Amino acid sequence: MRKDIFQDCLVLYPESVWNEQMDSLRGKLNRFNAQHQRIFRQFVSEVELVTLDGNGRFLIPKRYLQMSGIQQSIKFIGMGDTIEIWASERVEASKMESDEFGKALEEIMTETI
């Protein structure tokens, strides 16, 4: 689990997806470039390994609750190969207006390859 790069939410990665992303990122970074090293360090240092208890539950560390603004009510959003965890009140603020969403989706879906 880590804080999302762009939004105020947490992202849960299955281990296989995390490993794929790490391989992809490493493949684009040069170990002898100071900026690349800083990017990689920040990306991996903000990760928390999540383990489930006997009942299939996990605890979200306090620093992650603070980083994502989660206080009480949360919302899980499946994003294909990851799951986002949001403070319920923040997820609504992150959404596009209906007209904007419709236009953006239409544009994406009608692009020619």
C-alpha positions as CSV (number, residue, x, y, z in Angstrom):
1,M,0.0,0.0,0.0
2,R,1.1,3.5,-0.7
3,K,-0.3,7.0,-0.9
4,D,-1.4,7.8,-4.5
5,I,0.9,10.1,-6.4
6,F,-1.9,12.4,-7.7
7,Q,-4.9,12.0,-5.4
8,D,-5.5,12.0,-1.7
9,C,-6.2,8.3,-1.4
10,L,-4.3,5.1,-0.7
11,V,-3.6,2.4,-3.2
12,L,-3.5,-1.3,-2.5
13,Y,-1.4,-3.3,-4.9
14,P,-1.4,-7.1,-5.2
15,E,2.3,-8.2,-5.0
16,S,2.4,-9.3,-8.6
17,V,1.2,-5.8,-9.8
18,W,3.6,-4.1,-7.5
19,N,6.5,-6.1,-8.8
20,E,5.5,-5.3,-12.4
21,Q,5.3,-1.6,-11.6
22,M,8.7,-1.7,-9.9
23,D,10.3,-3.5,-12.9
24,S,8.7,-0.9,-15.2
25,L,9.9,2.0,-13.1
26,R,13.4,0.6,-12.7
27,G,13.6,0.1,-16.5
28,K,13.1,3.8,-17.0
29,L,15.5,5.1,-14.4
30,N,19.2,5.4,-14.5
31,R,21.0,4.4,-11.3
32,F,23.7,7.0,-12.1
33,N,21.3,9.9,-12.3
34,A,20.8,11.7,-9.0
35,Q,17.2,12.9,-9.9
36,H,16.2,9.3,-10.9
37,Q,17.6,8.0,-7.6
38,R,15.6,10.5,-5.6
39,I,12.4,9.6,-7.5
40,F,12.9,5.9,-6.9
41,R,13.8,6.4,-3.3
42,Q,10.7,8.5,-2.6
43,F,8.5,6.0,-4.5
44,V,9.6,3.0,-2.5
45,S,10.0,4.7,0.8
46,E,6.3,5.6,1.0
47,V,5.3,1.9,0.8
48,E,3.8,-0.1,3.6
49,L,3.5,-3.9,3.4
50,V,0.0,-5.0,4.3
51,T,-0.6,-8.4,6.0
52,L,-4.0,-9.7,6.8
53,D,-5.0,-11.1,10.2
54,G,-6.8,-14.4,10.8
55,N,-10.1,-12.7,9.9
56,G,-8.8,-11.2,6.6
57,R,-8.5,-7.7,8.0
58,F,-5.6,-5.2,7.9
59,L,-4.8,-2.1,9.8
60,I,-4.0,1.2,8.0
61,P,-1.1,2.9,9.8
62,K,-1.9,6.3,11.3
63,R,0.5,8.2,9.0
64,Y,-1.4,6.8,6.0
65,L,-4.7,7.8,7.5
66,Q,-3.4,11.3,8.0
67,M,-1.8,11.5,4.5
68,S,-5.1,10.6,2.8
69,G,-7.4,12.5,5.2
70,I,-9.2,9.4,6.3
71,Q,-10.9,10.0,9.7
72,Q,-13.8,7.7,9.9
73,S,-15.8,6.6,6.8
74,I,-13.9,5.1,3.9
75,K,-14.8,4.0,0.4
76,F,-13.0,1.2,-1.6
77,I,-12.8,1.7,-5.4
78,G,-11.6,-1.1,-7.6
79,M,-9.3,0.3,-10.3
80,G,-8.6,-2.8,-12.4
81,D,-5.4,-4.2,-10.9
82,T,-5.4,-2.0,-7.7
83,I,-7.8,-0.9,-5.1
84,E,-8.1,2.8,-4.0
85,I,-9.0,3.6,-0.4
86,W,-10.7,7.0,0.0
87,A,-12.1,9.1,2.8
88,S,-15.8,9.0,1.8
89,E,-16.1,12.8,1.7
90,R,-13.0,13.2,-0.5
91,V,-13.9,10.8,-3.2
92,E,-16.9,12.9,-4.3
93,A,-14.7,16.0,-4.5
94,S,-12.3,14.2,-6.9
95,K,-15.0,13.4,-9.4
96,M,-15.5,15.3,-12.7
97,E,-18.8,17.2,-13.4
98,S,-21.2,15.0,-15.4
99,D,-20.8,17.1,-18.6
100,E,-17.0,17.1,-18.4
101,F,-16.9,13.4,-17.7
102,G,-19.2,12.6,-20.6
103,K,-17.1,14.7,-23.0
104,A,-13.8,13.3,-21.8
105,L,-15.1,9.7,-22.1
106,E,-16.5,10.3,-25.5
107,E,-13.2,11.8,-26.7
108,I,-11.2,8.8,-25.3
109,M,-13.6,6.2,-26.8
110,T,-13.8,7.8,-30.2
111,E,-10.0,8.2,-30.7
112,T,-8.7,6.3,-33.7
113,I,-5.6,4.2,-33.4
